[in-house]
C-alpha cells in the first residue's frame, strides 16, 4: 500500500523537530497532573464519613477523568495542527507547487488530516500506561479501552476536518486557527438551536429537535461515557417519556443506538468538511481568484 | 506543444489577460517578456492549472483535456517565481517527496533524482538539508524537481530573480543544456539581455495582450528594419557635415534622423552593398569620415519600442 506522500513528509519533518518531543512531554504532563488530582480526590472521598473505605472500587472513575482530559486536549490541539497545515504551506510558498503535482486536492486534504491524526494518536498511545491504571485496578474491560481509542480517533478526525476547512479558506495560519474554534462553537451551538426554538415557540415537548444533537460531539461523548460507566443512556426512555419526544428520537432511545448513529453523523460531517476543503483548494473551482498583487520576496 | 487560444482572465472589471493567442512549437526555448502587471504570471498560472481562466482554451501536447487534470499536470513542470522549501528535509528526501506525488516508485525516483541532481550540479548536496542551500542552489533544485516526472513542457517564472551573477550564469547554462536536449521551455524574465542570448523565440506582453511573438532572429531583423524606414547608420564626420547632410537629404531611400556635432544618424532602407556605395559617395564628395557603424537591434530596444518605454 502506498503511503500518502504528504503524511510521509509531515511525519518526517515533524519527527525531526523538537516540537513533537515537547508536545508529547506537555501532553503526558497534563494527563499525569489530572491523574494525580483525581487520585487525591478519590482517596479523600473513600476515607470520608460516607466513603466506602475501599479505594479500588473508586479507581474506575479515573477513566472518565483522564478520558475527558484527553478529549479536551485533542479537541484543542487537532484544529491547531490542521488549521495551520494548508495555510502554512501557502505562507511557506510551497502550496502552488504541490497543486501542480499529480496529487488531487482531496488527497492533499486527506493527507494533511491523516498526518495530524497520526501525530495525535502518538500522544494518545503514549498516554496508554496512565489510562491502563484505571482498567487494571478499576475493573474496566479492554474492549472499553479499544472503543475509547475509536472515539478519540473520531474526535481527532472531526476536529482535524474543521481545521483543514478553515485552513483552506484562510491565507494566514493564525486566522485559520481562530476561525476553527469559531466553527467549533458554531457546530456545537447550532445543534441546540432546534430545541431552543421549540421552547421559544412555546411547545411543551422536545419533538424531534433532540435529533440535532446527533451532530454534536459533546453530546456524543457524554452519552458514550454514561453508557460505559453506568450502562445507562443519558437520553433514555427512563428519562424521557414517549410523549416528550418525537417518534424517531424515541426509537433511537428505545434501542439504545444513539451513540452509534451520532458517530455516523459526526463522520458524515467530517467527510463534508474535508470535501469542502478539497473544493476550496482546487484552483479550477474557485470563482475568480484575487487580483495578483506584489509578492513577498524571499530573502 | 502549447497552443493558447483567445485566453482571457478577468478580476472583476480588471482584465489581466486579454484574448491572448499563442503557439509555441515543440523544442522551443520561449522567452516571455513584459512589464510588471502585463499578465505573464497570470498566463503561466492558468497554463499550470493554478488559476481558472475566464475564457479561451489551452492545449498542451495536442491534448485538449481540462487544465488542472492529472493528464495536464503530468505534462507540465513548473518552477514558480517565489517558492519555499521545507525545514528538516534533505535534498534527496525533497526529490523523493515530489516523485511520490507523481506516483513514481522509490527505485525510479532514486535513479532519476541521481541523474537530475547531477544535471543541476547538486550531486554532492544530496544529504544536505534543503534550507541550508543557497538561493541559486534551491533554484536549481527546483528545476530538478520540476523535471522529475519528465514533463513535456517546463515552465519557469522569473527563474533568475534574486540570484547573484554567478548563479544566473549557472541557471542560463542549465536552461541552454535542457534546450539542447530537446525540452520545450517557457521562461518569463525581466532580464532581457539574458533572454536574447538563450531564447529561440520570444513573446512580448503588455496590458494583458500579446504585442509580438515569434522567432528571435526574425524579430531582431524586424527591429533593425523598423527604424525610420531602414537600417540605422551612425556616421562620424570631422569635416564637411553640411555637405554630407545636404547629400543625404537628396539621396534616395535615406532619412536623416539626427545631426550632432560630429555625428550624423541616418535611416537607410538598403542592402549592405548599397550602404557601402553610399559611404563611398560620401568619401568621394570631400566629406571627412572618421568612422561609421550600423546600429544593432536588441531586445531592450524592441521592448521599449513596443511597450511605450515601460520598464520590464
Interface residues (C-beta under 8 A of the other chain):
Chain A: X2 X5 X8 X9 X12 X13 X16 X17 X92 X93 X94 X96 X97 X98 X99 X100 X101 X102 X103 X104 X282 X283 X284 X285 X286 X287 X288 X289 X290 X291 X292 X295 X296 X297 X298
Chain B: X10 X11 X12 X14 X16 X41 X42 X48 X49 X50 X51 X52 X54 X66 X67 X68 X70 X73 X74 X76 X78 X80 X81 X82 X83 X84 X85 X86 X87 X88 X89 X93 X97 X98 X100 X101 X102 X103 X135 X142 X145 X149 X162
